[in-house]
Amino acid sequence: LKLPPLGSGWVFHPMQRTMRVCSSCYLAQLAVALLGICFPTACHGVRLNIRGANATNAATQGPRQMRPPRIYFLFLAVDKVSNLDVWNAFFDNAAPDRYRAYVHCKLPQCNAMVASSKIQAVPTVPSYYCTDLVSPMHQVMAHAMSSDSADPTHYADKFAFVSDSTLPAKPFSEIYSILSSRRGSDFCVFPSDEWADIPSSNGGIEMAVKHHQWITLERAHAEMAGALWVTGKLHDFMTRFRMNQAQYTWSNNSFADGRNFGCLDEFWHMAAVYGTLHHTDAASVQHVQLALFTGTPLQISAAAGWQGECDTFVIWSKYLHLPGNNPFKRLYSALDHESLPHGGNLARPGWWDKLSTKGMNAIRNSDFLFVRKFVDNPKLADGTNFGEAYIRLVLH
């Protein structure tokens, strides 16, 4: 089976002013993940065993399922998982067959910290900030699949990536209900100013959509991404799109300007699963229908704001008050003064070191499933025990 060339899955139809995924290209790529390929060297000691019989659509799979859908919580950590007591309480309320929780730790002290927790550490692989955080993402996801290889899979399984500074914004039962019943993968797509572009070989420009690292993948997409990473798909993305080679300033980072900024983990999964955009006309408004993309269609225009499905709240100060559909602004506006997070900067998102019980209620009532970034053991503005209050108000 030969993979289509980079980006060939997205086709522009000028008469319709829309775009759609070329079905033969998309299915060809998807087949790679579903043919039962096994890569013995895929993940440093973890055998990635992908079984195609259990990764097709709901209509053919549903009646044969032998277990309920499962949510795989995939943590990426450096030296610890902050506020681990909250996460342990979160998983205490979960049925054991409804979830798995794994963490990729960069440093040994993180492995020691989670040893007696609900989160299981996987073997560490080399990673490099910005240029390659996809390798640990692949490692923890491949390990999750391999560890459950003796069980039947479910088409509605979800693989949710979680940072070491994240907290759940809902009880387990609500997160499980939302993710297991919602078909598709959740990509939180940045405003289009942040997308990457290069000249297209056949005219126009080729674009790559930028999204948050903290995505939630449908099982079929997770298996596809795992298979494609092993083949070397888009390992050259940072070079190909000339990422971070221009001097960055706030005022001149704009849509289709050839100035590309960001990290591999903010582009790779969507570009691998759906391809890049070819023959894009930067002066027009286009729409693309994406299979199993929560929030489809995707708008391609200079005015496009937040799109897709943003499971995790995070503050990027530049876009916090962006007009239009802005879930980040809605939660931020609901916070009391004591709960406002630090704003961060152009390169780093904002963070919390203090929160009130009112702020906790605002998080609980928001549309988000997860919130970040929290320091370990934040201050409770109107009390003494942050963990106890958060567990009581948010997780119950």
Kinemage of the C-alpha trace (Angstrom):
@kinemage 1
@onewidth
@group {chain A} dominant
@subgroup {mainchain}
@vectorlist {calphas} color= white
{ca leu a 1} P 0.000 0.000 0.000
{ca lys a 2} L 1.537 3.316 -1.087
{ca leu a 3} L 0.821 6.430 0.954
{ca pro a 4} L -0.343 9.494 -0.952
{ca pro a 5} L 2.116 12.404 -1.036
{ca leu a 6} L 2.150 14.991 1.716
{ca gly a 7} L -1.039 16.997 1.775
{ca ser a 8} L -2.739 15.239 -1.120
{ca gly a 9} L -5.803 14.392 0.945
{ca trp a 10} L -7.224 17.939 0.941
{ca val a 11} L -8.782 19.002 -2.351
{ca phe a 12} L -10.116 22.473 -3.164
{ca his a 13} L -13.250 22.754 -5.285
{ca pro a 14} L -13.321 26.309 -6.667
{ca met a 15} L -16.841 26.071 -8.041
{ca gln a 16} L -18.228 25.121 -4.635
{ca arg a 17} L -15.915 27.397 -2.612
{ca thr a 18} L -15.481 24.469 -0.266
{ca met a 19} L -12.886 21.846 0.406
{ca arg a 20} L -13.279 18.235 1.291
{ca val a 21} L -11.029 15.315 2.070
{ca cys a 22} L -10.343 13.178 -0.974
{ca ser a 23} L -11.942 9.922 0.177
{ca ser a 24} L -9.524 7.601 -1.619
{ca cys a 25} L -6.472 9.414 -0.187
{ca tyr a 26} L -7.869 9.527 3.341
{ca leu a 27} L -8.936 5.892 3.255
{ca ala a 28} L -5.559 4.849 1.890
{ca gln a 29} L -3.831 6.507 4.826
{ca leu a 30} L -6.351 5.143 7.293
{ca ala a 31} L -5.806 1.643 5.925
{ca val a 32} L -2.175 1.777 7.033
{ca ala a 33} L -3.370 2.001 10.627
{ca leu a 34} L -6.025 -0.639 10.290
{ca leu a 35} L -4.350 -3.483 8.401
{ca gly a 36} L -2.962 -5.169 11.497
{ca ile a 37} L 0.563 -3.820 11.057
{ca cys a 38} L 2.964 -4.673 13.871
{ca phe a 39} L 6.144 -2.662 14.355
{ca pro a 40} L 8.477 -4.470 16.780
{ca thr a 41} L 10.758 -1.420 17.112
{ca ala a 42} L 7.981 1.133 17.304
{ca cys a 43} L 8.481 2.383 20.826
{ca his a 44} L 11.595 1.207 22.629
{ca gly a 45} L 10.438 -2.048 24.109
{ca val a 46} L 6.709 -1.582 23.584
{ca arg a 47} L 5.222 -3.683 20.805
{ca leu a 48} L 2.585 -1.742 18.894
{ca asn a 49} L -0.020 -4.288 17.860
{ca ile a 50} L -2.815 -2.758 15.806
{ca arg a 51} L -5.755 -4.974 15.011
{ca gly a 52} L -7.871 -3.764 12.130
{ca ala a 53} L -10.925 -5.881 12.934
{ca asn a 54} L -11.708 -3.696 15.920
{ca ala a 55} L -11.089 -0.245 14.428
{ca thr a 56} L -13.775 0.241 11.809
{ca asn a 57} L -16.956 2.252 12.055
{ca ala a 58} L -19.707 2.079 14.604
{ca ala a 59} L -22.261 0.541 12.280
{ca thr a 60} L -20.204 -2.606 11.702
{ca gln a 61} L -18.492 -2.751 15.083
{ca gly a 62} L -21.202 -1.874 17.577
{ca pro a 63} L -22.976 -5.253 17.907
{ca arg a 64} L -19.681 -7.131 18.381
{ca gln a 65} L -18.251 -5.062 21.217
{ca met a 66} L -17.331 -7.065 24.323
{ca arg a 67} L -16.607 -4.161 26.639
{ca pro a 68} L -17.711 -0.545 27.093
{ca pro a 69} L -15.714 2.323 25.583
{ca arg a 70} L -12.548 3.175 27.452
{ca ile a 71} L -10.864 6.549 27.973
{ca tyr a 72} L -7.071 6.475 27.908
{ca phe a 73} L -5.581 9.380 29.862
{ca leu a 74} L -2.106 9.959 28.459
{ca phe a 75} L 0.027 12.237 30.624
{ca leu a 76} L 3.235 13.920 29.507
{ca ala a 77} L 5.407 14.968 32.446
{ca val a 78} L 8.882 16.232 33.185
{ca asp a 79} L 9.707 15.662 36.866
{ca lys a 80} L 6.232 15.177 38.413
{ca val a 81} L 2.485 15.228 37.916
{ca ser a 82} L 1.298 18.280 39.807
{ca asn a 83} L -1.574 17.890 42.281
{ca leu a 84} L -1.467 14.120 42.079
{ca asp a 85} L -3.877 13.844 45.035
{ca val a 86} L -6.599 15.428 42.899
{ca trp a 87} L -5.973 12.992 40.044
{ca asn a 88} L -6.018 10.015 42.421
{ca ala a 89} L -9.392 11.175 43.733
{ca phe a 90} L -10.614 11.623 40.168
{ca phe a 91} L -9.728 8.036 39.256
{ca asp a 92} L -11.107 6.698 42.565
{ca asn a 93} L -14.570 7.487 41.194
{ca ala a 94} L -13.996 5.571 37.950
{ca ala a 95} L -14.913 1.976 37.149
{ca pro a 96} L -11.634 0.146 36.437
{ca asp a 97} L -12.759 -1.089 33.015
{ca arg a 98} L -13.706 2.415 31.826
{ca tyr a 99} L -10.248 3.996 31.853
{ca arg a 100} L -6.511 3.553 31.727
{ca ala a 101} L -3.995 6.187 32.826
{ca tyr a 102} L -0.375 6.303 31.696
{ca val a 103} L 2.400 8.863 31.945
{ca his a 104} L 5.586 9.433 30.008
{ca cys a 105} L 8.123 10.917 32.434
{ca lys a 106} L 11.214 12.744 31.225
{ca leu a 107} L 13.076 12.474 34.548
{ca pro a 108} L 13.386 9.513 36.981
{ca gln a 109} L 11.893 11.366 39.964
{ca cys a 110} L 8.607 11.540 38.102
{ca asn a 111} L 8.524 7.749 37.731
{ca ala a 112} L 9.149 7.383 41.460
{ca met a 113} L 6.421 9.902 42.292
{ca val a 114} L 3.652 8.105 40.376
{ca ala a 115} L 4.703 4.585 41.396
{ca ser a 116} L 1.932 4.231 43.992
{ca ser a 117} L -0.664 6.305 42.145
{ca lys a 118} L -3.456 5.498 39.696
{ca ile a 119} L -1.176 6.516 36.812
{ca gln a 120} L 1.285 4.012 35.353
{ca ala a 121} L 4.644 5.182 33.990
{ca val a 122} L 5.817 3.945 30.582
{ca pro a 123} L 9.443 3.542 29.458
{ca thr a 124} L 11.044 6.892 28.711
{ca val a 125} L 12.160 7.825 25.193
{ca pro a 126} L 14.284 10.808 24.164
{ca ser a 127} L 12.372 14.039 23.630
{ca tyr a 128} L 13.282 17.595 22.761
{ca tyr a 129} L 11.265 20.665 23.612
{ca cys a 130} L 9.434 22.016 20.572
{ca thr a 131} L 11.336 20.058 17.915
{ca asp a 132} L 10.099 16.653 19.079
{ca leu a 133} L 7.503 16.100 21.752
{ca val a 134} L 5.636 13.761 19.406
{ca ser a 135} L 7.971 10.875 20.274
{ca pro a 136} L 6.819 10.738 23.931
{ca met a 137} L 3.215 11.240 22.772
{ca his a 138} L 3.620 8.258 20.476
{ca gln a 139} L 5.344 6.247 23.205
{ca val a 140} L 2.623 6.672 25.814
{ca met a 141} L -0.162 6.034 23.293
{ca ala a 142} L 1.538 2.973 21.828
{ca his a 143} L 2.096 1.596 25.310
{ca ala a 144} L -1.590 2.114 26.139
{ca met a 145} L -2.608 0.154 23.052
{ca ser a 146} L -0.065 -2.583 23.642
{ca ser a 147} L -0.997 -3.036 27.302
{ca asp a 148} L -4.601 -3.691 26.351
{ca ser a 149} L -3.821 -5.824 23.299
{ca ala a 150} L -5.359 -8.929 24.888
{ca asp a 151} L -8.727 -7.175 25.237
{ca pro a 152} L -11.203 -6.367 22.478
{ca thr a 153} L -11.117 -2.748 21.401
{ca his a 154} L -14.038 -0.391 20.986
{ca tyr a 155} L -14.516 2.090 18.168
{ca ala a 156} L -15.525 4.746 20.741
{ca asp a 157} L -12.310 4.450 22.781
{ca lys a 158} L -10.626 7.838 23.212
{ca phe a 159} L -7.002 8.790 23.793
{ca ala a 160} L -6.775 12.090 25.689
{ca phe a 161} L -3.398 13.790 26.088
{ca val a 162} L -2.950 15.564 29.418
{ca ser a 163} L -0.095 17.758 30.653
{ca asp a 164} L 1.603 17.434 34.039
{ca ser a 165} L 0.122 20.791 35.075
{ca thr a 166} L -3.482 19.969 34.154
{ca leu a 167} L -6.480 19.314 36.414
{ca pro a 168} L -9.806 17.701 35.495
{ca ala a 169} L -12.644 20.217 35.191
{ca lys a 170} L -15.422 17.666 35.682
{ca pro a 171} L -16.020 14.434 37.610
{ca phe a 172} L -14.887 11.275 35.840
{ca ser a 173} L -18.482 10.284 35.058
{ca glu a 174} L -19.101 13.461 33.068
{ca ile a 175} L -15.836 13.356 31.151
{ca tyr a 176} L -16.440 9.703 30.363
{ca ser a 177} L -19.987 10.347 29.183
{ca ile a 178} L -18.958 13.231 26.926
{ca leu a 179} L -15.955 11.580 25.322
{ca ser a 180} L -17.387 8.084 24.922
{ca ser a 181} L -20.602 9.336 23.304
{ca arg a 182} L -19.025 11.926 21.000
{ca arg a 183} L -17.750 10.579 17.694
{ca gly a 184} L -14.603 12.125 16.313
{ca ser a 185} L -11.268 13.530 17.420
{ca asp a 186} L -10.990 16.778 19.349
{ca phe a 187} L -8.443 19.220 17.931
{ca cys a 188} L -8.360 22.713 19.430
{ca val a 189} L -7.396 24.708 16.346
{ca phe a 190} L -5.571 27.999 16.795
{ca pro a 191} L -6.730 31.154 14.999
{ca ser a 192} L -5.475 31.046 11.416
{ca asp a 193} L -2.751 33.659 12.008
{ca glu a 194} L -0.845 30.817 13.684
{ca trp a 195} L -1.075 28.326 10.799
{ca ala a 196} L 2.054 27.514 8.802
{ca asp a 197} L 2.380 28.016 5.052
{ca ile a 198} L 4.897 27.504 2.249
{ca pro a 199} L 4.600 27.925 -1.537
{ca ser a 200} L 2.763 25.007 -3.133
{ca ser a 201} L 4.560 23.205 -5.946
{ca asn a 202} L 1.444 23.445 -8.115
{ca gly a 203} L 0.528 27.038 -7.404
{ca gly a 204} L -0.992 28.844 -4.447
{ca ile a 205} L 0.208 27.933 -0.977
{ca glu a 206} L 0.398 24.794 1.122
{ca met a 207} L -0.858 25.229 4.693
{ca ala a 208} L -0.585 23.245 7.905
{ca val a 209} L -3.189 23.817 10.614
{ca lys a 210} L -1.875 24.602 14.088
{ca his a 211} L -3.623 23.087 17.101
{ca his a 212} L -3.091 22.622 20.820
{ca gln a 213} L -0.913 19.702 21.821
{ca trp a 214} L -3.633 18.515 24.211
{ca ile a 215} L -5.813 16.630 21.746
{ca thr a 216} L -8.248 13.745 22.169
{ca leu a 217} L -8.100 11.117 19.435
{ca glu a 218} L -10.763 8.689 18.243
{ca arg a 219} L -9.396 5.137 18.299
{ca ala a 220} L -9.183 4.933 14.500
{ca his a 221} L -7.170 8.169 14.417
{ca ala a 222} L -4.967 7.042 17.292
{ca glu a 223} L -4.123 3.817 15.495
{ca met a 224} L -3.530 5.680 12.268
{ca ala a 225} L -1.254 8.244 13.932
{ca gly a 226} L 0.711 5.488 15.657
{ca ala a 227} L 1.303 3.654 12.400
{ca leu a 228} L 2.249 6.785 10.455
{ca trp a 229} L 4.744 8.036 13.051
{ca val a 230} L 6.623 4.741 12.844
{ca thr a 231} L 6.889 5.053 9.054
{ca gly a 232} L 8.579 8.446 9.411
{ca lys a 233} L 5.583 10.413 8.187
{ca leu a 234} L 6.276 14.168 8.480
{ca his a 235} L 9.318 13.761 10.693
{ca asp a 236} L 10.786 16.529 8.539
{ca phe a 237} L 7.878 18.913 9.167
{ca met a 238} L 9.893 21.545 11.053
{ca thr a 239} L 12.427 21.777 8.232
{ca arg a 240} L 9.927 21.524 5.407
{ca phe a 241} L 7.814 24.395 6.753
{ca arg a 242} L 10.859 26.432 7.858
{ca met a 243} L 9.523 26.706 11.388
{ca asn a 244} L 10.848 29.404 13.733
{ca gln a 245} L 13.416 30.701 11.232
{ca ala a 246} L 12.079 34.272 11.070
{ca gln a 247} L 12.222 36.793 13.878
{ca tyr a 248} L 8.902 36.780 15.743
{ca thr a 249} L 7.032 39.965 16.536
{ca trp a 250} L 3.464 40.358 17.715
{ca ser a 251} L 2.413 42.628 14.866
{ca asn a 252} L 3.627 40.767 11.798
{ca asn a 253} L 2.609 37.171 12.422
{ca ser a 254} L -0.387 36.916 10.141
{ca phe a 255} L -2.305 34.505 7.937
{ca ala a 256} L -0.396 33.147 4.924
{ca asp a 257} L 2.607 35.439 5.422
{ca gly a 258} L 5.267 32.733 5.092
{ca arg a 259} L 6.449 33.369 8.662
{ca asn a 260} L 5.877 30.143 10.575
{ca phe a 261} L 6.151 29.663 14.325
{ca gly a 262} L 5.346 26.740 16.581
{ca cys a 263} L 6.347 23.235 17.601
{ca leu a 264} L 6.046 19.830 15.994
{ca asp a 265} L 3.448 18.646 18.519
{ca glu a 266} L 1.210 21.588 17.504
{ca phe a 267} L 1.032 20.475 13.868
{ca trp a 268} L 1.954 16.838 13.453
{ca his a 269} L -1.175 14.899 14.385
{ca met a 270} L -3.606 16.873 12.264
{ca ala a 271} L -1.210 17.057 9.327
{ca ala a 272} L -0.543 13.319 9.538
{ca val a 273} L -4.162 12.254 9.866
{ca tyr a 274} L -5.732 14.699 7.396
{ca gly a 275} L -2.813 15.972 5.342
{ca thr a 276} L -1.896 19.579 4.676
{ca leu a 277} L -3.892 22.064 2.596
{ca his a 278} L -2.761 22.377 -1.002
{ca his a 279} L -3.600 25.053 -3.587
{ca thr a 280} L -4.999 27.351 -0.914
{ca asp a 281} L -6.179 30.782 -2.006
{ca ala a 282} L -5.314 33.075 0.905
{ca ala a 283} L -7.670 35.790 -0.342
{ca ser a 284} L -10.857 33.715 -0.203
{ca val a 285} L -12.964 32.029 2.473
{ca gln a 286} L -13.004 28.252 2.137
{ca his a 287} L -14.471 25.409 4.184
{ca val a 288} L -13.323 21.824 4.495
{ca gln a 289} L -15.379 18.897 5.707
{ca leu a 290} L -13.184 16.561 7.736
{ca ala a 291} L -14.225 13.035 8.640
{ca leu a 292} L -14.352 12.409 12.392
{ca phe a 293} L -13.235 15.978 13.164
{ca thr a 294} L -15.274 17.402 16.024
{ca gly a 295} L -16.617 20.771 14.947
{ca thr a 296} L -16.357 20.227 11.188
{ca pro a 297} L -16.273 22.067 8.808
{ca leu a 298} L -12.972 23.835 9.209
{ca gln a 299} L -12.931 27.413 7.954
{ca ile a 300} L -9.866 28.570 6.068
{ca ser a 301} L -9.593 32.344 6.036
{ca ala a 302} L -7.612 35.200 7.497
{ca ala a 303} L -10.464 35.879 9.928
{ca ala a 304} L -10.820 32.320 11.280
{ca gly a 305} L -10.673 32.183 15.091
{ca trp a 306} L -10.745 29.240 17.492
{ca gln a 307} L -12.153 26.122 15.835
{ca gly a 308} L -12.618 22.409 16.421
{ca glu a 309} L -13.200 21.225 19.973
{ca cys a 310} L -11.092 22.597 22.822
{ca asp a 311} L -11.162 20.074 25.663
{ca thr a 312} L -8.476 21.852 27.713
{ca phe a 313} L -8.565 25.445 28.950
{ca val a 314} L -5.285 27.303 28.641
{ca ile a 315} L -4.504 30.998 28.401
{ca trp a 316} L -2.675 32.343 25.396
{ca ser a 317} L -2.748 36.045 26.146
{ca lys a 318} L -2.684 37.116 22.501
{ca tyr a 319} L -5.946 35.318 21.744
{ca leu a 320} L -7.737 35.419 25.096
{ca his a 321} L -10.147 38.167 24.041
{ca leu a 322} L -10.497 37.212 20.381
{ca pro a 323} L -14.034 37.997 19.082
{ca gly a 324} L -16.378 35.246 17.984
{ca asn a 325} L -16.737 31.795 19.483
{ca asn a 326} L -14.172 31.992 22.257
{ca pro a 327} L -14.615 29.431 25.075
{ca phe a 328} L -11.436 30.633 26.765
{ca lys a 329} L -12.801 34.143 27.211
{ca arg a 330} L -16.086 32.756 28.589
{ca leu a 331} L -14.392 30.889 31.421
{ca tyr a 332} L -11.927 33.698 32.100
{ca ser a 333} L -14.819 36.171 32.378
{ca ala a 334} L -16.547 33.919 34.923
{ca leu a 335} L -13.564 33.950 37.302
{ca asp a 336} L -13.449 36.220 40.331
{ca his a 337} L -10.459 38.484 40.834
{ca glu a 338} L -8.766 36.088 43.268
{ca ser a 339} L -8.903 33.327 40.650
{ca leu a 340} L -7.466 35.145 37.636
{ca pro a 341} L -4.400 33.304 36.368
{ca his a 342} L -1.114 34.899 35.406
{ca gly a 343} L -1.220 35.908 31.757
{ca gly a 344} L 1.917 34.275 30.396
{ca asn a 345} L 3.609 35.679 27.296
{ca leu a 346} L 3.899 35.098 23.562
{ca ala a 347} L 5.907 31.901 24.026
{ca arg a 348} L 4.380 30.462 27.211
{ca pro a 349} L 0.765 30.112 28.326
{ca gly a 350} L -0.610 31.566 31.555
{ca trp a 351} L -0.730 29.692 34.849
{ca trp a 352} L -2.497 29.480 38.205
{ca asp a 353} L -0.830 29.574 41.592
{ca lys a 354} L -4.013 30.599 43.436
{ca leu a 355} L -7.744 29.874 43.110
{ca ser a 356} L -10.850 30.566 45.161
{ca thr a 357} L -13.834 28.297 45.717
{ca lys a 358} L -15.804 30.609 43.402
{ca gly a 359} L -13.171 30.054 40.760
{ca met a 360} L -13.456 26.299 41.258
{ca asn a 361} L -17.207 26.501 40.679
{ca ala a 362} L -16.608 28.498 37.500
{ca ile a 363} L -14.276 25.770 36.239
{ca arg a 364} L -16.813 23.081 37.149
{ca asn a 365} L -19.575 24.921 35.256
{ca ser a 366} L -17.490 25.662 32.163
{ca asp a 367} L -17.525 23.743 28.884
{ca phe a 368} L -13.992 22.442 29.396
{ca leu a 369} L -13.035 18.925 30.420
{ca phe a 370} L -9.554 19.893 31.658
{ca val a 371} L -7.799 23.089 32.806
{ca arg a 372} L -4.135 24.121 32.883
{ca lys a 373} L -1.580 25.298 33.929
{ca phe a 374} L -1.505 24.780 37.700
{ca val a 375} L 1.552 24.834 39.911
{ca asp a 376} L 1.789 22.000 42.414
{ca asn a 377} L -0.224 22.704 45.583
{ca pro a 378} L -1.688 26.090 44.659
{ca lys a 379} L -2.965 28.470 47.303
{ca leu a 380} L -6.670 28.368 48.163
{ca ala a 381} L -7.673 32.045 48.276
{ca asp a 382} L -10.507 31.549 50.761
{ca gly a 383} L -9.393 28.484 52.678
{ca thr a 384} L -6.464 26.312 53.703
{ca asn a 385} L -6.559 23.085 51.663
{ca phe a 386} L -6.655 23.472 47.871
{ca gly a 387} L -6.842 19.752 47.095
{ca glu a 388} L -9.692 19.038 49.485
{ca ala a 389} L -11.755 21.987 48.193
{ca tyr a 390} L -11.116 21.139 44.542
{ca ile a 391} L -12.088 17.498 45.010
{ca arg a 392} L -15.264 18.493 46.850
{ca leu a 393} L -16.401 21.239 44.473
{ca val a 394} L -15.226 19.994 41.073
{ca leu a 395} L -15.013 16.214 41.227
{ca his a 396} L -18.215 15.455 43.142
